[in-house]
Each structure stands twice: as C-alpha cells, then as structure tokens.
Amino acid sequence: MNCNELKAGQTLVCERCGLELKVISECKDDKCAIGCVGDIDCCGEPMKLKE
C-alpha cells in the first residue's frame, strides 16, 4: 500500500513486529501522488491493511 491508496480510518499493520499506523487524513491532491512512490514498509516488508 502506498499513501495515495489509503483512506482515513484505515490501519496498516506490520506482520513481523506488530507496529500499527492509523490513517488520520488521506491524500487529497496531485502533490501527494507525486511524493508517494512505493509501499509503506516496516521491518523491510510492505505493511498490510489491518482487517
């Protein structure tokens, strides 16, 4: 997942260490899309959406 795919209220979790990140505010313009490249990683692996 990268930042321009995330929606407010979603939570990302690292399956390796358990770190969780909650999305408070989502990207709302083209400036964010330019800066968001690649997955959000933790412990060297892409974070996943918490179910």
Secondary structure, 3 states (H helix, E strand, C coil): CCHHHCCCCCEEECCCCCCEEECCCCCCCHHHHHHCCCCCEECCEECEECC
